[in-house]
Amino acid sequence: MKITHKGDYALKAVLDLAVHYEDGLSTIQAIAQRIDAPSKFLEQVLVELKKGGFIESRRGKIGGYRLAKRPNEITLGEIIRYVDGPLEPIACINNDYVDCEDLYKCVFRPVWQSVFQSTSTIVDGITFEDLAKKITAASQAPTYSI
């Protein structure tokens, strides 16, 4: 698994919309400022996320973007797979793979299968609501100074 710049911005944009879910629509400019992303590139990312059914938009003066589903219905793994492709570190871990003569005696295959399973378990078990709660809790933590 490799997270590209596009994937990173997609994850940050979805997280930002999750944090601001109850606020309604967010403009590209507001999202870009909050996640420190170039507006033009972010626009491309948001269009792709919209095609994937993760976000929705409204045009016009009071337009903007918001999540198409509740934050607890979107996992980290879904966004990663949609934007950056499969999580598998190598193609041979799939059971229908046939392009290798050493497949059944390969000592690496079980290792890569374990890596894939562990990664999937982690990213598919984290929702954007989980992440948004962490951000909200961190921003409300008391600060002490003398």
Secondary structure as UniProt FT lines:
FT   HELIX           5..19
FT   HELIX           21..23
FT   HELIX           28..35
FT   HELIX           39..51
FT   TURN            52..53
FT   STRAND          55..58
FT   TURN            61..62
FT   STRAND          64..67
FT   HELIX           71..73
FT   HELIX           76..84
FT   HELIX           91..93
FT   TURN            95..96
FT   TURN            101..105
FT   HELIX           109..124
FT   HELIX           128..139
//
